[in-house]
Amino acid sequence: MKFIGKGITVKVVTYDSHLAAHEERALLIEDGKITKEKRGMHLVNKNLMCPCCRGSIQKNDVICPSCQKELLK
């Protein structure tokens, strides 16, 4: 989602990992506790760029070949 202006927060709760993959930040929750935080998933899908190291990745990569960190798809 893109908004013009600053200071806007939108929270989306979903079980759909494809929807979450388009967001800038995702919190994975299990049994009511945050278990993982992922940032930059929109970069992974649109720019084929690792959100951690900004290295090049392929569309089907699960782990970044440069920094070896897990990519959320």
C-alpha angles and dihedrals in degrees: 000000000000124000131183111234136032135271096044119135123187121187119201122185114199144149089210109104090190091060092045091051090069095056128094094232135018132188116203111212127196123177090352094304130106106246101172140011120206125189132192100020089148088062091053094054101037106033102023088234130136109246091215105048101008089234122150117270135180122243094252098043115127094183125036109250091214105046099015093229122144117260119214113221 
